[in-house]
Amino acid sequence: MFKIKAHTKRKIRRGTKLVTKLIEATGIPDGYSATIAWFAERMVLAFLCLMVLSFALGVIFVLRWSEPIGNSRFYNAAATTTEEGIRTFSQQVIDITSPILAAFVKDNRQEVDLVATELAVRKSKLKAYLISKHSPFADDETTLDAFVASKNMRMMVAISFVESTYGQHCYYYNCSGIGGTPPTLRKYNNYAEWVKDFDQLLEKRYKNVPPEKFIGFYVQPGSPNWIYGVKQVLREFNEQGIE
């Protein structure tokens, strides 16, 4: 008798459980979904391998056989086009902003010139006034500039009249008695230094304060003559248009 060799059952290719479940979700029976899942996985793997191979070949081509990008026609054409575009756009921006910028500069220059003119007129009037009072301030341009640039010029000059006769009788260039008497009297190296310190003091503690309010605070004990002298100078400034 001859023994008939039974054919062994061919093993079915099956994919992973996750992919198989996904295939089954589409409605394909279990017997087919496992096989389809196996083929799908191999196709994805083959696609990934193809992508890696293509990338590797591209890198090798760029490094070994292609010309430098800076020498390529496409790069040069693109660079030229971009440069021309930027140049054109920049020129357009300049054309638009130039009139605006010119007007802005002109307006600000006029304001600066106006301020400089006003300061020059103010300085000229102040100098003429101080000369008429025989004040040493009139001979010192730095002091005049400090007065003109200050915020309390009128009050400082008025107080200097009653305290030191417009600077004719000062100690250590302190012409308004700041600090009282020695040794607390403040000392300065020049008149301009005193003007700046005095202006800061008035701005901080006596801004817009009338002369009467100085009595007992800035001036101790003070007197009606002190108030009268300060008001006299302020009145003269008004009469001569010294602001």
C-alpha positions as CSV (number, residue, x, y, z in Angstrom):
1,M,0.0,0.0,0.0
2,F,1.1,3.3,-0.8
3,K,0.9,5.9,1.9
4,I,-0.6,9.0,0.8
5,K,1.2,12.0,2.2
6,A,-1.2,14.5,3.6
7,H,-0.7,18.0,2.5
8,T,0.2,20.3,5.4
9,K,-2.1,23.2,6.0
10,R,-0.6,26.4,4.7
11,K,0.1,29.0,7.4
12,I,-2.0,32.2,7.0
13,R,-0.2,35.5,7.0
14,R,-1.5,37.7,9.8
15,G,-0.9,41.3,10.6
16,T,-0.6,42.8,14.0
17,K,-3.6,42.8,16.3
18,L,-4.0,46.6,16.1
19,V,-4.0,46.8,12.3
20,T,-6.2,43.7,12.1
21,K,-8.8,45.3,14.4
22,L,-8.7,48.5,12.2
23,I,-9.4,46.4,9.1
24,E,-12.2,44.5,10.8
25,A,-13.8,47.9,11.8
26,T,-14.3,48.4,8.0
27,G,-16.6,45.4,7.9
28,I,-14.1,42.8,6.4
29,P,-14.4,39.3,8.0
30,D,-11.8,38.0,10.4
31,G,-10.4,35.5,7.9
32,Y,-9.6,38.2,5.4
33,S,-8.8,41.1,7.6
34,A,-5.7,39.5,9.2
35,T,-4.2,38.9,5.7
36,I,-5.1,42.3,4.5
37,A,-3.6,43.8,7.6
38,W,-0.3,41.9,6.9
39,F,-0.2,43.2,3.3
40,A,-1.0,46.7,4.5
41,E,1.9,46.7,7.0
42,R,4.3,45.5,4.4
43,M,3.2,48.2,2.0
44,V,3.7,50.9,4.6
45,L,7.1,49.5,5.5
46,A,8.1,49.4,1.8
47,F,6.9,53.0,1.4
48,L,9.0,54.2,4.3
49,C,12.0,52.4,3.0
50,L,11.5,54.0,-0.4
51,M,11.3,57.4,1.2
52,V,14.6,56.9,3.2
53,L,16.3,55.6,0.0
54,S,15.1,58.6,-2.0
55,F,16.3,61.0,0.7
56,A,19.7,59.3,0.9
57,L,20.1,59.5,-2.9
58,G,19.1,63.2,-2.9
59,V,21.7,64.0,-0.3
60,I,24.4,62.1,-2.2
61,F,23.4,63.9,-5.4
62,V,23.6,67.3,-3.8
63,L,26.9,66.6,-2.1
64,R,28.7,64.8,-4.9
65,W,27.3,65.8,-8.3
66,S,25.2,69.0,-8.1
67,E,26.7,72.5,-8.6
68,P,26.9,74.9,-5.7
69,I,23.5,76.7,-5.2
70,G,25.2,80.0,-5.4
71,N,26.3,79.2,-9.0
72,S,22.9,77.9,-10.2
73,R,20.9,79.9,-12.7
74,F,17.7,79.6,-10.6
75,Y,19.4,81.0,-7.5
76,N,21.0,83.9,-9.4
77,A,17.7,84.7,-11.1
78,A,15.8,84.6,-7.8
79,A,18.5,86.7,-6.0
80,T,18.4,89.3,-8.8
81,T,14.6,89.5,-8.7
82,T,14.6,89.8,-4.9
83,E,17.2,92.5,-4.9
84,E,15.4,94.5,-7.5
85,G,12.2,94.1,-5.6
86,I,13.7,95.3,-2.3
87,R,15.4,98.2,-4.1
88,T,12.1,99.2,-5.7
89,F,10.1,98.9,-2.5
90,S,12.8,100.9,-0.5
91,Q,12.6,103.7,-3.1
92,Q,8.8,103.7,-2.9
93,V,9.0,104.0,0.9
94,I,11.6,106.8,0.6
95,D,9.4,108.6,-1.9
96,I,6.4,108.4,0.4
97,T,8.2,109.3,3.7
98,S,10.5,112.0,2.4
99,P,7.9,114.8,2.3
100,I,6.6,113.8,5.7
101,L,10.1,113.6,7.2
102,A,11.1,116.9,5.6
103,A,8.0,118.6,7.0
104,F,8.6,117.1,10.5
105,V,12.3,118.3,10.5
106,K,11.2,121.7,9.3
107,D,8.5,122.1,12.0
108,N,10.9,121.0,14.7
109,R,13.7,123.2,13.4
110,Q,11.3,126.1,13.5
111,E,10.3,125.3,17.1
112,V,14.0,125.0,18.1
113,D,14.8,128.3,16.3
114,L,11.8,130.0,18.0
115,V,12.9,128.8,21.5
116,A,16.5,129.9,20.8
117,T,15.3,133.3,19.7
118,E,13.1,133.7,22.8
119,L,16.0,132.7,25.1
120,A,18.2,135.2,23.3
121,V,15.7,138.0,23.8
122,R,15.2,137.0,27.4
123,K,18.9,137.0,28.0
124,S,19.4,140.4,26.4
125,K,16.6,142.0,28.5
126,L,17.9,140.4,31.7
127,K,21.5,141.5,31.0
128,A,20.4,145.1,30.3
129,Y,18.4,145.1,33.6
130,L,21.3,143.7,35.6
131,I,23.7,146.2,34.1
132,S,21.4,149.0,35.2
133,K,21.6,147.6,38.7
134,H,25.4,147.3,38.6
135,S,25.1,143.5,39.2
136,P,28.2,141.3,38.7
137,F,25.8,138.7,37.2
138,A,25.7,140.9,34.0
139,D,29.4,140.3,33.3
140,D,29.2,136.5,33.6
141,E,27.8,134.8,30.5
142,T,27.6,131.4,32.2
143,T,25.5,132.9,35.0
144,L,23.2,134.7,32.5
145,D,22.7,131.4,30.6
146,A,21.9,129.6,33.9
147,F,19.3,132.3,34.8
148,V,17.7,132.2,31.4
149,A,17.4,128.4,31.4
150,S,16.0,128.3,34.9
151,K,12.3,128.0,35.8
152,N,12.4,130.6,38.6
153,M,14.6,133.4,37.1
154,R,12.4,136.3,38.2
155,M,12.1,135.2,41.8
156,M,15.8,134.3,42.1
157,V,16.8,137.8,40.8
158,A,14.2,139.4,43.1
159,I,15.5,137.5,46.2
160,S,19.1,138.3,45.3
161,F,18.2,142.0,45.4
162,V,17.1,141.9,49.1
163,E,19.7,139.3,50.2
164,S,22.9,140.6,48.4
165,T,22.0,143.7,46.3
166,Y,22.0,141.7,43.0
167,G,25.1,139.7,44.0
168,Q,27.2,142.6,45.0
169,H,27.6,141.3,48.6
170,C,27.8,137.5,48.4
171,Y,29.7,134.9,50.5
172,Y,31.0,131.9,48.6
173,Y,28.9,132.9,45.6
174,N,25.7,132.3,47.7
175,C,23.7,135.4,46.8
176,S,20.4,134.4,48.4
177,G,21.4,133.2,51.8
178,I,20.6,129.5,51.2
179,G,21.4,127.7,54.4
180,G,21.4,130.7,56.7
181,T,24.7,131.9,58.1
182,P,28.1,130.2,58.4
183,P,28.8,127.4,59.0
184,T,25.5,126.2,57.6
185,L,25.6,128.7,54.7
186,R,25.9,126.8,51.4
187,K,29.1,127.3,49.4
188,Y,29.4,127.4,45.7
189,N,32.3,127.7,43.2
190,N,30.6,130.2,41.0
191,Y,27.4,132.2,40.4
192,A,26.0,129.7,37.9
193,E,26.3,126.8,40.3
194,W,24.4,128.8,42.9
195,V,21.6,129.7,40.3
196,K,21.1,126.0,39.4
197,D,20.9,125.0,43.1
198,F,18.6,127.9,44.0
199,D,16.3,127.1,41.1
200,Q,16.0,123.5,42.2
201,L,15.2,124.6,45.8
202,L,12.5,127.0,44.7
203,E,11.0,124.4,42.3
204,K,10.9,121.8,45.0
205,R,9.6,123.8,48.0
206,Y,8.4,127.2,46.9
207,K,6.9,126.7,43.4
208,N,4.2,129.3,42.7
209,V,4.5,130.6,46.3
210,P,3.9,134.3,46.8
211,P,6.6,136.4,48.5
212,E,4.5,136.7,51.7
213,K,4.6,132.9,52.2
214,F,8.5,133.0,52.3
215,I,8.4,134.8,55.7
216,G,9.1,132.4,58.5
217,F,10.2,129.6,56.2
218,Y,12.8,130.8,53.7
219,V,13.4,134.1,55.5
220,Q,13.6,134.0,59.3
221,P,12.2,136.0,60.9
222,G,11.6,138.1,57.8
223,S,10.2,141.7,57.5
224,P,7.8,143.8,55.4
225,N,10.9,145.4,53.7
226,W,12.0,142.0,52.4
227,I,8.5,141.4,50.9
228,Y,8.5,144.9,49.4
229,G,11.9,144.5,47.8
230,V,11.0,141.2,46.2
231,K,7.7,142.6,44.8
232,Q,9.5,145.7,43.6
233,V,11.8,143.7,41.4
234,L,9.0,141.5,40.1
235,R,7.0,144.7,39.2
236,E,10.0,146.1,37.3
237,F,10.3,142.8,35.4
238,N,6.7,143.1,34.4
239,E,7.1,146.7,33.3
240,Q,10.2,145.8,31.1
241,G,8.6,142.7,29.7
242,I,11.1,140.3,31.2
243,E,9.4,136.9,31.5
